[in-house]
Amino acid sequence: MNEQVDQLCKHLRLAYIADIYEEIPFENPTDSLLQLLKIEKDGREKAKAERNIKKARFLEYKTLEQYKWHKAICLPSRLDRQELESLRFIERKENLILVGAPGTGKTHLASALGRRACEKGYDVRFYRVAHLVEELENALACGKWASFRKKLDKADVIILDEMGYLPFGKEGAELLFQLITECYEQKSLILTSNLEFSQWNRIFTDSRLTAALVDRLIHHAHIISYTGSSYRLTNALSKRT
């Protein structure tokens, strides 16, 4: 009998029911079936979240539970911590922009929100901006631009980390602009930068392209400002005393 059940579960792709059904007390048929179906649903959702996290290519393991909120993090008036962590801005295809000095926690928050999004079933991609521009240029040069773009089109959220650390060439800037333009009102972008928008001409040499890019990013966006000094530096100095 157990072998038949295992074979049927395999045929119907009920992998999680197959692992647990012997432990469920069958006192009430409806309750027992409901428990089994919930186990299958939870197992599939967990497996999907794990696949999403792997696909996102986060550089570090960061969670919202680990995140240290402090007074130097300035949330916009229409966005509180609870609303941010609910990820409703992703449902509305709004952007999130984190601006402040290096080492203040921007990448941690962006990665943690991305991880939470993966756990909720969203398809997420994480990129350091300089690496993304390099990949875009290589894809164009190798004739793989369409396939690379198709992969990004499937994402619900794209995280662009460290905008402003390195300047781009003309071609790289235009490719990044095209990508952000095509994401406009179609998916959410989470972007971190150490530069105020007025300083973005350092990255993009074309002032008109810079203005158009900022305009698309900040429309339907929540901007979080980090006004403090580097947490990493402060933490390192405190360990020396």
C-alpha positions, 0 to 999 in steps of 0.5 A, a space after each residue: 500500500 505504501 509503495 502505491 501511495 508513493 508512486 501516485 504521489 510521484 506521478 502527481 508530483 506531490 513530493 511533500 505529501 509523500 514525505 509526511 503522509 504517514 505522520 498525519 492522523 487520519 481521524 477526520 478525512 476532511 481535516 486530514 486531507 486539509 493538513 496534507 494539502 497545506 503541507 504540500 503548498 507550504 513545501 512548494 512555496 518554500 522550495 520556490 523561495 529558495 530557487 528565487 533566492 539562488 536566482 537573485 544572486 545576492 552577494 551576502 546573506 542579509 535579512 530584515 530581522 538582522 537590520 539595525 534601524 537608527 535615527 539617521 535613516 529618514 523615511 519619506 512621510 508616506 512610507 513607514 517601516 511596516 509599510 516598507 516591509 510589507 512590500 506593497 510598493 512592489 505590488 504597485 510597481 513603485 521604486 525604492 531609492 536609498 541614498 547616503 554615505 558608504 557603509 550606512 546600511 543601504 545595501 543591507 536593507 536593499 538585499 534584505 527587502 529583496 530576500 523577503 520579496 523572494 520569500 513572497 514569490 517575487 522574481 528578483 535580480 541583484 546587480 552591482 551597477 558596474 557589473 550590470 553595465 559590463 554584462 549589458 555591454 558584453 551581451 550587446 557585443 556578443 549578439 546576446 542582447 535580446 536573450 539577456 533582456 528577456 531574462 531581465 523581463 521576467 523579473 518583478 524586482 531589480 536591485 541596482 546596488 552602488 550607483 555612482 561608485 564608478 563612472 560609465 562610458 557613453 555606451 554603458 550609460 545609454 544601455 543602463 538608461 534603456 534598461 531603466 526606461 523599459 522597467 518604468 511602471 512595469 516593475 520595481 527597482 530598488 537602487 542604492 547610491 552614495 551620490 545625491 541626484 544633483 551629482 549624477 552627472 559624475 556618472 553619466 556625462 550626458 546631462 540630458 540623459 541624466 535628467 531623463 534617467 532621474 525623472 523616470 526613477 523618482 516618479 512613483 518612487 520612495 526615497 530613503 535618506 541616510 544622513 549618518 556616517 559610515 556604520 562600518 567605520 564607526 563599528 571598526 573604530 569602536 573595536 579599537 578603543 
